[in-house]
């Protein structure tokens, strides 16, 4: 799993501010690539055709990193496994871990039927399949479906 704290620590050690990339073909013999930031250049390379493109990619990644890290943190928080006691009881479907099998099942909270279980987790899409609350240990929201045309 990607260590976001380590990425933020590395980003904090980098030169502050936005980075830009520049390349020059001096004397038609050498290709130079620079990443320009608030301090003296941190990347300088000669005589390799790929380096100018690499320096542009490095600068772009550096500039995008804070927003990407924040988006990943938000995504992880929204989709983390939580104790089943915190699950919504509003008949919205959730993913839940079945303690008996370890399988992830899509369930919703159900009241009333069968009569001997006043509250249970019902498997979505299955009629009359209702399981006691203690069968499930953790839950998370059902992920959004992929965006389609």
N, C-alpha and C positions, 0 to 999 in steps of 0.2 A: 504494500500500500504506500502511496506517495506521502512522504513526511512533510506536511505543510509548514510545521514549525521550523524544520531545517531549511526549507526553501526561503522562508522569511528571514532567517538568520543570515543566510548567504546574501540575500538581497540587501540587507542592512549593511553588510561589509563592502558592497559595491559602491562605486562613485555615485553620489546623489544626483538627482535631476534626470531629465530625459536624455537619452543617448541618441546620437545620429551616426550614420556611417558615411564614409567618403572613400572614393577610390580614384586613382590617377594612373595614367599610363605615361611615365616619364621616360623620355628618350626612346619610346617605342621598344624598350628592352625589358623593363621591369614593371610589374603591376604591384601597386602599393594599396593596402587597405587600412583604414583607420576607423576606430570607434572613438567618437569625440564626446566627452562628458565634462563635468565641472572641473575635474582635476586633469593632469596631463593624460594623454591617450593611454588607455589600458590595453589596447590591442594594436599591434603594428606588424604587418607581414609583407614580405617581398617575394616576387618571382613565382607566384602560383596563381593560375587563372581562377581557381575556386575561391580564393580568399576574399575578394571584394563582396561576393554574394554571401559568404559566411559572416562577414562583419555586419552586413545589413540584417541578416537573420538574428544575430546575437543582439544587436541593438533593438530590434523589434520585440524579441522575447523579453529583454530587460524591461522595456517600456510597458509591455502588456502584463507582466508578472503580478503586480499588486491586484489588479482587477480579477485575474484568473484565480489567484489564491483566495480572494474573498468569495468568489462564486463557488469554488469547490468547498469551502467551509460551510457556506449556506446550504449547498446541496447535501453534504454529509449530515448536517444537523437535521434537515427535514426528513431524511431517509434512514436515520439511525434506528436500531432496534431499541424499544422501550419496554419496561415491565408491563405485563398484560393488565395490571391494576389501573394503569393510566390510559387504557384504550377507550375510545369514544363509545358511548352507549346510545348512539343516535341512529342506529340501523345503517350507518355508512359502512361499506365494505372495507376490510383491512386485511393485510397479510399477517398471519399468526403462526407461531411455531408450535406444532403438536408435540407435547412432551413425550408421548408414547412412541412416536416414530421418528421424530426429528424433522419431519416434512414441514414445508411451508404450505399453509392452506389459506384460501381466501374465504373469510367468514364475516358474518355480521352478528351483532348482538340481537338476541331474540327474547321476547317476554311471552310467557303464557302457554305455548304448546311445545312439547307434550305437558299435560297437566301436572305430572309429578316433578317436572323441572320448571320452576317458575322463571328462571333465567338461564340462558345457555348461549353457546356460540353455534350458529347455524351455518353449514357449508353453503356458500352461494351456488345457485344453480342446481341444488340437490333437494328434492322434496323430502321432508321428514327426517333429515339428518341433522340432529341437534346434539351437541356434546356439552358435558358439564364444564363450567367455567375453569375448573382447575386442570383440565386437559391441556390448556395452552399457557405458555410461560411468557412470551414476548410478542410484540406486535410492531408494525410500522405501516405507514400509509401505502396504499396501492400506487405504484408509480404511474405517472401520466403515460398514455399510449404515445407511440411515435407520431410525430407530425406528418400528416399525409396531404396529398393534393386533393 
